[in-house]
Amino acid sequence: MRGASHKLRAKGKTDPGMHVPVLLEEVLAILKPQLGEIVVDCTLGYGGHTVGFAKKIGSDGRLVGLDMDGGELEKAQRRLGKIAAKKSFHHKNFSQLTEVLKAEQLDGCDIIFADLGVSSMQVDNAARGISYKSDGPLDMRMDKRLTTTGADLLMSLPKEELSKSLWELSDEPDHDRIAEWIVNQGRVNAITTVSQLVQLVLNAKGLTERTWKKKQKNTKFGASHPAARTFQTLRILVNDEMGSLKKLLEIAPVCLRKGGRIGIISFYKSC
Ligand SMILES: C[S@@+](CC[C@H](N)C(=O)[O-])C[C@H]1O[C@@H](n2cnc3c(N)ncnc32)[C@H](O)[C@@H]1O
């Protein structure tokens, strides 16, 4: 790693179009993949963890990769073409793991791994509207087969439910006020873009771009953006991330062979 790439990493950022796997060494040390084992990476993303697993299970091992994002899955599949293990890829939600194993004619697997949330590639793509960082349509779907976007959800969620979600999913301290601003605005005009939602959150918190930037400058470790928790909440709701996780935890015991292991990373960094 050198030059521009090194500088980006030092700032906690990633090169465009890629994702750095978190806790890779720890995941391998804890889950202990062995030669010849069957590993399911439920959240393929850029494939950083998959490559790590592949090296450990060798050419007799088998890798099954899932991602609900069809576009990123295709790219990962091309990148991972050279890994030695037998491999297959599925454009599926990990809540459908039982179906995937059945389709692969496997009676179970040795390792189930999931690295929850979104990849840097998804966050950096303004057209997805996942992050407050660049303006774009308030889409937020990781899977284009889903029919409800972030904008749709903001129009239909009752205030109480939105407020409760902001609190329960992201510990947003101003949950009531933000929900009120969103619902009141939605009655007048649809909220369809990232910048509209950012502005509403700033209003609800009594901030402007200028006062927020000043506040951020004076915070020792750089405060997170006032809209970060709202964006995270909406994304979790649009993609039913909690529903999928609940289902995965329910089915995992029957998907694992004797001696099987499961590892789940929950790294919710507001983006
Ligand atoms: C944090 S990234 C994974 C990064 C990956 N471990 C790597 O090293 O590149 C999460 C990925 O999981 C996918 N994802 C999130 N929830 C999912 C679910 N319920 N089922 C399948 N894929 C999911 C996202 O589309 C995204 O590509």
The ligand as a Gaussian input file, in Angstrom:
#p B3LYP/6-31G(d) Opt

LIG

0 1
 C      -19.980000      -4.988000       4.777000
 S      -20.222000      -5.579000       3.164000
 C      -19.301000      -7.069000       3.120000
 C      -17.871000      -6.864000       2.789000
 C      -17.105000      -8.146000       2.587000
 N      -16.985000      -8.925000       3.795000
 C      -15.726000      -7.861000       2.004000
 O      -14.719000      -8.260000       2.595000
 O      -15.661000      -7.211000       0.966000
 C      -21.846000      -6.192000       3.233000
 C      -22.336000      -6.844000       1.937000
 O      -23.417000      -7.696000       2.294000
 C      -24.514000      -7.503000       1.448000
 N      -25.684000      -7.775000       2.278000
 C      -26.167000      -7.038000       3.304000
 N      -27.229000      -7.645000       3.848000
 C      -27.415000      -8.806000       3.153000
 C      -28.349000      -9.879000       3.245000
 N      -29.349000      -9.874000       4.140000
 N      -28.224000     -10.920000       2.398000
 C      -27.225000     -10.934000       1.454000
 N      -26.338000      -9.928000       1.314000
 C      -26.418000      -8.898000       2.146000
 C      -24.390000      -6.078000       0.945000
 O      -25.012000      -5.950000      -0.306000
 C      -22.880000      -5.886000       0.895000
 O      -22.369000      -6.225000      -0.367000

